[in-house]
């Protein structure tokens, strides 16, 4: 099972951690794992490259665990309010998309959110 925990503070999403393999299929044939990887990398690249934000992320090649944090989603670190809302909004959109997937793949995917200060 893959567990994805989203971090937010004062209603602003600013990061997440993904841990574990979905186990939906064997490695190399797991379409759920491939979908998660694609969505995750799209999100990271969008925030880091397209929006030009500083991000802190780590991908463990052996376990495929991912940790992603960006201060650009938080008012105390980002002065540009439009950028702040766009970044937090993208992370929230990822959360919503994953919650939709949980409805069908609840045996392979767990998504939660926690309030946590940076």
Secondary structure, DSSP 4 states (H G I P E B T S, - for coil): -EEEEEEEETTEEEEEEEES---SS-TTS-HHHHHHHHHHHHHHHIIIIIS----EEEE-TTT--EEEE-GGGSTTT---HHHHHHHHHHHHHHHHHHHHHHHHHTTTEEEEEEE---
